[in-house]
Amino acid sequence: MTQVSPGSLLLVGKVMRPHGLEGVLRISSYADSERSFLDSGSVFLRSVCGEIREYPVKAVRPHKKNFLMELEGLTSIDQAEEYRGAEILIRRDTLVREEDEYFWFELLGLKVYLDTGEYLGTISQIIPTASNDIYVVKKGSREILVPATYEIVHELDPENGRMIISKMEGLFDLNEV
């Protein structure tokens, strides 16, 4: 079992199931591309029983709407099967992001305000779409769907835990869930 400090790892995906007979994992990724896995050099798998083990990444490639991941040391379907449902984590300090790029973990939980100062709620979920992400902003039982576009989102400030958006006509009337 690998010893790491809990705050130094980030959840970036989940193992769905083995793929083939040679230890390849089919994974659901919370990252946009395989770059996060490859740049990290290794991943940590937290099995459903809570054990964490580090594996060097051999390869990651897109497969349908998911990814296939090959890890050093996993060479059989039986070994891969042990990680069905496991969480995939990487070291926080291996993440590389571009200017004006944010990771979902930085956005989830942000308080969302209109540019008038009105508090709308917190980002509880992010829904990826073909054109842009959709932020689910929740306050009590009310949810608002906010398109992640430059026209709507004026300020993202993860350091201070807030996002400022502009009110778009129909945003609250039509998009309440």
Rosetta blueprint (number, residue, H / E / L):
1 M L
2 T L
3 Q L
4 V L
5 S L
6 P H
7 G H
8 S H
9 L E
10 L E
11 L E
12 V E
13 G E
14 K E
15 V E
16 M E
17 R E
18 P E
19 H E
20 G L
21 L L
22 E L
23 G L
24 V E
25 L E
26 R E
27 I E
28 S E
29 S E
30 Y L
31 A L
32 D L
33 S L
34 E L
35 R H
36 S H
37 F H
38 L H
39 D H
40 S H
41 G L
42 S E
43 V E
44 F E
45 L E
46 R E
47 S L
48 V L
49 C L
50 G L
51 E L
52 I E
53 R E
54 E E
55 Y E
56 P E
57 V E
58 K E
59 A E
60 V E
61 R E
62 P E
63 H E
64 K L
65 K L
66 N E
67 F E
68 L E
69 M E
70 E E
71 L E
72 E L
73 G L
74 L L
75 T L
76 S L
77 I H
78 D H
79 Q H
80 A H
81 E H
82 E L
83 Y L
84 R L
85 G L
86 A L
87 E E
88 I E
89 L E
90 I E
91 R E
92 R H
93 D H
94 T H
95 L L
96 V L
97 R L
98 E L
99 E L
100 D L
101 E L
102 Y L
103 F L
104 W H
105 F H
106 E H
107 L H
108 L L
109 G L
110 L L
111 K E
112 V E
113 Y E
114 L E
115 D L
116 T L
117 G L
118 E L
119 Y E
120 L E
121 G E
122 T E
123 I E
124 S E
125 Q E
126 I E
127 I E
128 P L
129 T L
130 A L
131 S L
132 N L
133 D L
134 I E
135 Y E
136 V E
137 V E
138 K E
139 K E
140 G L
141 S L
142 R E
143 E E
144 I E
145 L E
146 V E
147 P E
148 A L
149 T L
150 Y L
151 E L
152 I L
153 V E
154 H E
155 E E
156 L E
157 D E
158 P H
159 E H
160 N H
161 G L
162 R E
163 M E
164 I E
165 I E
166 S L
167 K L
168 M L
169 E L
170 G L
171 L H
172 F H
173 D H
174 L H
175 N L
176 E E
177 V L
